[in-house]
Amino acid sequence: MASEPSRKRAMVDTTILVAGSCWPRWPHEILRASIAGEFQLVLCPYVVEQVRRVVRARFPAYVERLEEFLSLARFELVPDPSLEEVMDSQDLVRDRSDIPIILAALSAKADYLISEDKDMTARDATTAVLRQRLTVLLSGTFLREVMGWSSERLESIRHRSWKDLEL
């Protein structure tokens, strides 16, 4: 009997958690797929604290939706890197605040890091070192390339609103 292939492990950053909690588009589908067990979601305390702070400050109407996701998701919580590890990895990306997320994903041996942050997803010299060590994908790219979504399915939710889901 063939063994079942192991589920892919994907860490998401704050941009995915904020967007997925506030708008029902591609990042939201990433969160739904994680709840459904279609991949193993990986988070670190740095991201959880950061997303709570951002949603409370900028999108208070969606705090309850974020907390509901966090309570339903069976995510693997991996430790944050040490300050020394962060200081030793200043060449990973331009935005130094992204380094703890990247290091946590690397330490957890995540298959993917899903982000909408241009400092991590740009395909240029600023992410060359990062791309050698970790596969970073935009949410739509993850849905297409890893989850097998068609272009039509992706396009159908590009501009979807919460009102559209209520119909």
C-alpha positions as CSV (number, residue, x, y, z in Angstrom):
1,M,0.0,0.0,0.0
2,A,1.4,3.4,-1.1
3,S,1.8,5.9,1.7
4,E,-0.1,9.1,1.5
5,P,2.2,12.0,0.4
6,S,2.9,14.4,3.2
7,R,1.0,17.7,3.2
8,K,2.9,20.8,2.0
9,R,3.9,23.1,4.8
10,A,3.4,26.8,4.2
11,M,4.1,29.8,6.4
12,V,2.1,33.0,5.8
13,D,3.2,36.4,6.8
14,T,1.2,39.4,8.2
15,T,0.1,40.6,4.7
16,I,-1.8,37.3,4.1
17,L,-3.4,37.2,7.5
18,V,-4.5,40.8,7.3
19,A,-5.8,40.6,3.7
20,G,-7.4,37.2,4.3
21,S,-9.3,38.5,7.3
22,C,-10.4,41.7,5.7
23,W,-11.2,40.9,2.1
24,P,-12.6,37.6,0.6
25,R,-10.0,37.3,-2.2
26,W,-6.9,35.2,-2.8
27,P,-5.4,35.5,0.7
28,H,-8.8,34.6,2.2
29,E,-8.8,31.4,0.1
30,I,-5.3,30.6,1.5
31,L,-6.7,30.8,5.0
32,R,-9.8,28.7,4.1
33,A,-7.6,26.1,2.5
34,S,-5.5,25.9,5.7
35,I,-8.6,25.4,7.9
36,A,-9.7,22.7,5.5
37,G,-6.4,20.9,6.0
38,E,-5.3,21.3,2.4
39,F,-1.8,22.2,3.6
40,Q,-0.1,22.6,7.0
41,L,-0.2,26.2,8.0
42,V,2.9,27.4,9.9
43,L,3.0,30.6,12.0
44,C,5.4,32.2,14.4
45,P,4.6,34.4,17.4
46,Y,6.1,37.4,15.7
47,V,3.5,37.2,12.8
48,V,0.6,36.5,15.2
49,E,1.4,39.5,17.3
50,Q,2.1,41.7,14.3
51,V,-1.2,40.8,12.6
52,R,-3.2,41.4,15.8
53,R,-1.6,44.8,16.2
54,V,-2.2,45.8,12.6
55,V,-5.9,44.6,12.4
56,R,-6.7,46.3,15.8
57,A,-5.2,49.6,14.7
58,R,-6.2,49.8,11.0
59,F,-9.1,47.4,10.5
60,P,-10.9,47.1,13.9
61,A,-14.1,45.9,12.3
62,Y,-12.3,42.7,11.3
63,V,-10.7,41.8,14.7
64,E,-13.4,39.2,15.4
65,R,-12.9,37.6,11.9
66,L,-9.2,37.3,12.5
67,E,-9.6,35.8,16.0
68,E,-12.1,33.3,14.6
69,F,-9.6,32.2,12.0
70,L,-6.9,31.8,14.6
71,S,-9.2,29.8,16.8
72,L,-10.2,27.5,13.9
73,A,-6.9,27.0,12.2
74,R,-4.8,24.1,13.3
75,F,-1.5,25.8,12.6
76,E,1.9,24.8,13.7
77,L,3.4,27.5,15.9
78,V,7.2,27.6,15.5
79,P,9.5,29.7,17.6
80,D,10.7,33.1,16.6
81,P,14.4,33.4,15.8
82,S,16.8,34.9,18.4
83,L,18.0,38.5,18.1
84,E,21.4,37.2,17.3
85,E,20.1,35.1,14.4
86,V,18.2,38.2,13.0
87,M,21.4,40.3,13.3
88,D,23.4,37.7,11.5
89,S,21.0,37.6,8.6
90,Q,20.8,41.2,7.5
91,D,21.4,40.3,3.9
92,L,18.2,38.3,3.3
93,V,15.9,41.2,2.3
94,R,15.8,44.9,2.1
95,D,13.1,45.3,4.9
96,R,14.8,44.2,8.1
97,S,11.4,43.7,9.8
98,D,10.8,40.7,7.4
99,I,13.9,38.8,8.6
100,P,12.3,37.2,11.7
101,I,9.5,35.8,9.5
102,I,11.9,34.4,6.9
103,L,14.2,32.9,9.6
104,A,11.2,31.2,11.3
105,A,10.1,29.7,7.9
106,L,13.6,28.5,7.3
107,S,14.0,27.0,10.7
108,A,10.6,25.3,10.4
109,K,11.6,23.9,7.0
110,A,8.5,25.3,5.5
111,D,8.0,24.4,1.8
112,Y,6.7,27.9,1.0
113,L,6.4,31.3,2.5
114,I,3.2,33.0,1.2
115,S,3.3,36.8,1.1
116,E,2.0,39.9,-0.7
117,D,5.0,41.9,0.6
118,K,7.0,43.2,-2.4
119,D,10.2,43.2,-0.2
120,M,9.9,39.4,-0.2
121,T,8.2,38.6,-3.5
122,A,10.2,40.8,-5.8
123,R,12.2,38.9,-8.4
124,D,15.3,41.1,-8.3
125,A,18.6,41.6,-6.6
126,T,17.0,42.6,-3.3
127,T,15.6,39.0,-2.9
128,A,18.4,37.0,-4.6
129,V,19.8,35.6,-1.3
130,L,16.3,34.8,0.0
131,R,15.2,33.0,-3.2
132,Q,18.2,30.7,-2.9
133,R,17.0,29.6,0.5
134,L,13.2,29.7,0.4
135,T,10.4,29.5,-2.1
136,V,8.3,32.7,-1.6
137,L,5.0,32.9,-3.5
138,L,2.3,35.5,-3.9
139,S,-1.1,34.1,-2.8
140,G,-2.5,33.8,-6.3
141,T,0.7,32.0,-7.4
142,F,0.4,29.6,-4.5
143,L,-3.2,28.9,-5.3
144,R,-2.4,28.2,-9.0
145,E,0.9,26.4,-8.7
146,V,0.6,24.5,-5.5
147,M,-3.2,24.1,-5.0
148,G,-3.9,23.6,-8.7
149,W,-6.4,26.5,-9.2
150,S,-7.3,27.4,-12.8
151,S,-6.9,30.9,-14.1
152,E,-10.7,31.2,-14.4
153,R,-11.2,30.2,-10.7
154,L,-8.6,32.8,-9.6
155,E,-10.1,35.5,-11.8
156,S,-13.6,34.8,-10.4
157,I,-12.5,36.0,-7.0
158,R,-10.0,38.7,-7.9
159,H,-12.5,41.5,-6.9
160,R,-14.9,39.6,-4.8
161,S,-16.5,41.3,-1.8
162,W,-18.1,40.0,1.4
163,K,-21.5,41.0,-0.1
164,D,-20.8,38.6,-3.0
165,L,-20.4,35.7,-0.5
166,E,-23.7,36.5,1.1
167,L,-25.7,35.9,-2.1
